[in-house]
Amino acid sequence: MEEEQDPSPEYIKGFNQMYKLKQEMPEAAQQMLSAKAKGDRFKGMTAGARQYELERIREISQKNREQSKRHEI
């Protein structure tokens, strides 16, 4: 079984930067992600973008469920 490692500082920096960029400038974030770079920082950026998208989807789904419940009443 593989041992989990703590992410490197570069990975964390990339994750945080991309998460914030996806919030504020999604088009620029997509352009950066299309660069297909390598390394810990880019892996972190990819993960940050993915996390932001997952949270957006959850938020939208929750709002839709709440609206559906209100319409049922």
MDTraj code that builds the backbone (N, CA, C; nanometers):
import mdtraj as md
import numpy as np

residues = "MET GLU GLU GLU GLN ASP PRO SER PRO GLU TYR ILE LYS GLY PHE ASN GLN MET TYR LYS LEU LYS GLN GLU MET PRO GLU ALA ALA GLN GLN MET LEU SER ALA LYS ALA LYS GLY ASP ARG PHE LYS GLY MET THR ALA GLY ALA ARG GLN TYR GLU LEU GLU ARG ILE ARG GLU ILE SER GLN LYS ASN ARG GLU GLN SER LYS ARG HIS GLU ILE".split()
xyz = np.array([
    [0.0838, -0.1174, 0.0000],
    [0.0000, 0.0000, 0.0000],
    [0.0888, 0.1243, 0.0000],
    [0.0508, 0.2237, -0.0801],
    [0.1302, 0.3455, -0.0899],
    [0.1059, 0.4350, 0.0308],
    [0.2120, 0.4974, 0.0734],
    [0.2037, 0.5896, 0.1850],
    [0.1694, 0.7287, 0.1338],
    [0.0731, 0.7942, 0.1970],
    [0.0368, 0.9303, 0.1544],
    [0.1424, 1.0277, 0.2029],
    [0.1748, 1.1229, 0.1156],
    [0.2729, 1.2248, 0.1502],
    [0.2024, 1.3589, 0.1615],
    [0.2566, 1.4446, 0.2457],
    [0.2039, 1.5801, 0.2525],
    [0.2376, 1.6508, 0.1224],
    [0.1454, 1.7342, 0.0739],
    [0.1757, 1.8072, -0.0505],
    [0.2912, 1.9055, -0.0297],
    [0.3657, 1.9262, -0.1348],
    [0.4790, 2.0190, -0.1284],
    [0.4275, 2.1626, -0.1189],
    [0.5114, 2.2537, -0.0725],
    [0.4714, 2.3955, -0.0686],
    [0.4322, 2.4492, -0.2065],
    [0.4998, 2.4029, -0.3120],
    [0.4664, 2.4472, -0.4479],
    [0.3282, 2.3978, -0.4900],
    [0.2933, 2.2749, -0.4512],
    [0.1612, 2.2194, -0.4821],
    [0.0538, 2.3038, -0.4132],
    [0.0739, 2.3317, -0.2872],
    [-0.0233, 2.4103, -0.2104],
    [-0.0375, 2.5503, -0.2690],
    [0.0733, 2.6108, -0.3064],
    [0.0699, 2.7441, -0.3660],
    [-0.0097, 2.7427, -0.4960],
    [0.0166, 2.6442, -0.5810],
    [-0.0567, 2.6317, -0.7071],
    [-0.2046, 2.6067, -0.6848],
    [-0.2370, 2.5204, -0.5878],
    [-0.3773, 2.4899, -0.5558],
    [-0.4506, 2.6181, -0.5165],
    [-0.3950, 2.6912, -0.4228],
    [-0.4604, 2.8129, -0.3726],
    [-0.4718, 2.9206, -0.4801],
    [-0.3673, 2.9372, -0.5589],
    [-0.3705, 3.0379, -0.6643],
    [-0.4778, 3.0069, -0.7682],
    [-0.4868, 2.8826, -0.8103],
    [-0.5832, 2.8474, -0.9134],
    [-0.7261, 2.8517, -0.8598],
    [-0.7456, 2.8101, -0.7365],
    [-0.8793, 2.8153, -0.6767],
    [-0.9307, 2.9594, -0.6797],
    [-0.8458, 3.0512, -0.6374],
    [-0.8849, 3.1930, -0.6352],
    [-0.9029, 3.2466, -0.7775],
    [-0.8159, 3.2068, -0.8687],
    [-0.8265, 3.2528, -1.0073],
    [-0.9551, 3.2019, -1.0719],
    [-0.9948, 3.0773, -1.0426],
    [-1.1203, 3.0237, -1.0965],
    [-1.2396, 3.1051, -1.0473],
    [-1.2324, 3.1562, -0.9263],
    [-1.3402, 3.2392, -0.8726],
    [-1.3455, 3.3741, -0.9426],
    [-1.2308, 3.4348, -0.9593],
    [-1.2248, 3.5728, -1.0043],
    [-1.2112, 3.5895, -1.1555],
    [-1.1400, 3.4993, -1.2201],
    [-1.1145, 3.5105, -1.3639],
    [-1.1147, 3.3721, -1.4278],
    [-1.2326, 3.3102, -1.4416],
    [-1.2371, 3.1722, -1.4906],
    [-1.1780, 3.1525, -1.6304],
    [-1.1907, 3.2522, -1.7161],
    [-1.1358, 3.2377, -1.8518],
    [-0.9834, 3.2305, -1.8488],
    [-0.9224, 3.3163, -1.7697],
    [-0.7764, 3.3152, -1.7577],
    [-0.7287, 3.1850, -1.6951],
    [-0.8054, 3.1342, -1.5988],
    [-0.7700, 3.0079, -1.5347],
    [-0.7693, 2.8951, -1.6373],
    [-0.8699, 2.8902, -1.7237],
    [-0.8760, 2.7860, -1.8263],
    [-0.7585, 2.7948, -1.9217],
    [-0.7196, 2.9160, -1.9573],
    [-0.6048, 2.9312, -2.0469],
    [-0.4779, 2.8784, -1.9820],
    [-0.4613, 2.9059, -1.8540],
    [-0.3419, 2.8571, -1.7838],
    [-0.3419, 2.7053, -1.7757],
    [-0.4578, 2.6469, -1.7505],
    [-0.4662, 2.5012, -1.7386],
    [-0.4410, 2.4310, -1.8713],
    [-0.4666, 2.4982, -1.9808],
    [-0.4453, 2.4364, -2.1117],
    [-0.2969, 2.4288, -2.1481],
    [-0.2119, 2.4885, -2.0672],
    [-0.0681, 2.4885, -2.0953],
    [-0.0060, 2.3497, -2.0811],
    [-0.0689, 2.2616, -2.0059],
    [-0.0200, 2.1243, -1.9869],
    [0.1229, 2.1209, -1.9326],
    [0.1507, 2.2077, -1.8378],
    [0.2822, 2.2091, -1.7747],
    [0.2949, 2.0905, -1.6798],
    [0.4137, 2.0699, -1.6287],
    [0.4385, 1.9604, -1.5349],
    [0.4917, 2.0187, -1.4051],
    [0.5001, 1.9369, -1.3061],
    [0.5559, 1.9775, -1.1786],
    [0.4487, 1.9901, -1.0716],
    [0.4952, 2.0001, -0.9479],
    [0.4049, 2.0063, -0.8330],
    [0.3115, 2.1259, -0.8370],
    [0.3638, 2.2396, -0.8767],
    [0.2794, 2.3592, -0.8775],
    [0.1629, 2.3440, -0.9760],
    [0.1906, 2.2918, -1.0942],
    [0.0837, 2.2732, -1.1923],
    [-0.0145, 2.1658, -1.1469],
    [0.0348, 2.0596, -1.0838],
    [-0.0548, 1.9575, -1.0289],
    [-0.1470, 2.0202, -0.9246],
    [-0.0919, 2.1077, -0.8427],
    [-0.1732, 2.1782, -0.7438],
    [-0.2752, 2.2686, -0.8097],
    [-0.2350, 2.3345, -0.9175],
    [-0.3277, 2.4224, -0.9896],
    [-0.4442, 2.3419, -1.0474],
    [-0.4128, 2.2267, -1.1026],
    [-0.5168, 2.1401, -1.1588],
    [-0.6124, 2.0953, -1.0485],
    [-0.5582, 2.0569, -0.9352],
    [-0.6417, 2.0130, -0.8233],
    [-0.7250, 2.1284, -0.7677],
    [-0.6680, 2.2468, -0.7615],
    [-0.7420, 2.3639, -0.7137],
    [-0.8593, 2.3977, -0.8033],
    [-0.8381, 2.3888, -0.9340],
    [-0.9457, 2.4147, -1.0296],
    [-1.0556, 2.3101, -1.0150],
    [-1.0163, 2.1844, -1.0011],
    [-1.1128, 2.0755, -0.9866],
    [-1.1946, 2.0927, -0.8572],
    [-1.1270, 2.1299, -0.7483],
    [-1.1960, 2.1498, -0.6205],
    [-1.2971, 2.2634, -0.6296],
    [-1.2594, 2.3724, -0.6945],
    [-1.3509, 2.4847, -0.7105],
    [-1.4751, 2.4415, -0.7880],
    [-1.4543, 2.3681, -0.8960],
    [-1.5678, 2.3222, -0.9772],
    [-1.6582, 2.2281, -0.8981],
    [-1.6002, 2.1382, -0.8206],
    [-1.6813, 2.0476, -0.7383],
    [-1.7660, 2.1247, -0.6376],
    [-1.7071, 2.2244, -0.5759],
    [-1.7816, 2.3045, -0.4787],
    [-1.8930, 2.3842, -0.5455],
    [-1.8678, 2.4346, -0.6655],
    [-1.9730, 2.5059, -0.7406],
    [-2.0889, 2.4126, -0.7726],
    [-2.0582, 2.2926, -0.8165],
    [-2.1619, 2.1952, -0.8504],
    [-2.2437, 2.1608, -0.7264],
    [-2.1772, 2.1380, -0.6130],
    [-2.2488, 2.1081, -0.4888],
    [-2.3407, 2.2230, -0.4496],
    [-2.2908, 2.3436, -0.4611],
    [-2.3696, 2.4619, -0.4254],
    [-2.4938, 2.4738, -0.5140],
    [-2.4764, 2.4555, -0.6431],
    [-2.5885, 2.4633, -0.7374],
    [-2.6895, 2.3526, -0.7090],
    [-2.6401, 2.2314, -0.6840],
    [-2.7293, 2.1184, -0.6554],
    [-2.8096, 2.1434, -0.5286],
    [-2.7441, 2.1965, -0.4278],
    [-2.8137, 2.2242, -0.3020],
    [-2.9210, 2.3310, -0.3221],
    [-2.8901, 2.4358, -0.3974],
    [-2.9889, 2.5402, -0.4246],
    [-3.1078, 2.4821, -0.5005],
    [-3.0809, 2.3947, -0.5967],
    [-3.1885, 2.3319, -0.6735],
    [-3.2770, 2.2456, -0.5842],
    [-3.2144, 2.1700, -0.4932],
    [-3.2936, 2.0871, -0.4010],
    [-3.3805, 2.1734, -0.3113],
    [-3.3249, 2.2837, -0.2616],
    [-3.4012, 2.3733, -0.1746],
    [-3.5186, 2.4357, -0.2498],
    [-3.4960, 2.4736, -0.3742],
    [-3.6042, 2.5302, -0.4550],
    [-3.7122, 2.4263, -0.4819],
    [-3.6729, 2.3030, -0.5074],
    [-3.7696, 2.1964, -0.5317],
    [-3.8542, 2.1713, -0.4082],
    [-3.7927, 2.1755, -0.2916],
    [-3.8665, 2.1544, -0.1672],
    [-3.9677, 2.2662, -0.1463],
    [-3.9294, 2.3885, -0.1771],
    [-4.0216, 2.5018, -0.1615],
    [-4.1416, 2.4904, -0.2555],
    [-4.1182, 2.4397, -0.3752],
    [-4.2267, 2.4259, -0.4733],
    [-4.3225, 2.3112, -0.4369],
    [-4.2733, 2.2135, -0.3615],
    [-4.3560, 2.1012, -0.3200],
    [-4.4575, 2.1428, -0.2137],
    [-4.4217, 2.2417, -0.1365],
    [-4.5071, 2.2832, -0.0244],
    [-4.6258, 2.3640, -0.0711],
])
top = md.Topology()
chain = top.add_chain()
for i, resn in enumerate(residues, 1):
    res = top.add_residue(resn, chain, resSeq=i)
    for name in ("N", "CA", "C"):
        top.add_atom(name, md.element.get_by_symbol(name[0]), res)
traj = md.Trajectory(xyz[None], top)
